[in-house]
Amino acid sequence: MDTKKRTLVIAILLIISIGNYSRIIDNGTIRTVEFLSIFVIGALTALLIREIATILKGK
């Protein structure tokens, strides 16, 4: 898969996961689903940063 296409897919997944998290958060306690959403947001952010660094390093 092309690096730019992979970056776009990761960015879209990150936007979807942030939207999902903002939809399910309701109070101050963190349930398991909310924890997993936070974990996925962090993982996707790390992947996106790595892909952007790869693109910038290639230029």
N, C-alpha and C positions, 0 to 999 in steps of 0.2 A: 504494500500500500504506500502511496506517495506520502511524503512527510507533511505536506500542507493539507492533504485530505485527512490524514490521521489527526492532525491538530484541530481541524474543523469538527471532526466527529467527537473528539474529547471535549471541545468547548461546548458543543451542543448537549452532550451528556451532563456536563457540569451545570449548565443552565437548567436542565430538567431536574437534576437532583437538588439544586438550591430551591427551585420552585416547589418541589415536593416537600422539602423540609419546612418551608415557610407555610405550607398548607397544613401540615400535621402538628406543628407546635401549638400548644394550647395553654400550658401553664408552666410554672417554674421547675417542675420535676422532669427528669430525663428518663423516658422509657427506653426499652430495648430498641424499638424501631427508630426512635430519634437518635439514639447513639449510633446505630448503623448508618443512618443518613449523614450524620456528622463525619463518621469515618470515611464514607464514600466520597463526600465532598472534599475531604483532605487528600484522599488518594488521587482523585481526579485532578485536583489542583497541582499536586506534585507531578503528575504525568504531563499536564499542560505546560508547566514551567520547564520540564525537561525537553519537551518537544520544541518549545520556543527557543530555548538555549541552543538546541541542535540546529535550528534554522538560522539563528543569528551567527553561530560559529561557522556555518557553511558559507556565509557571505564574505 
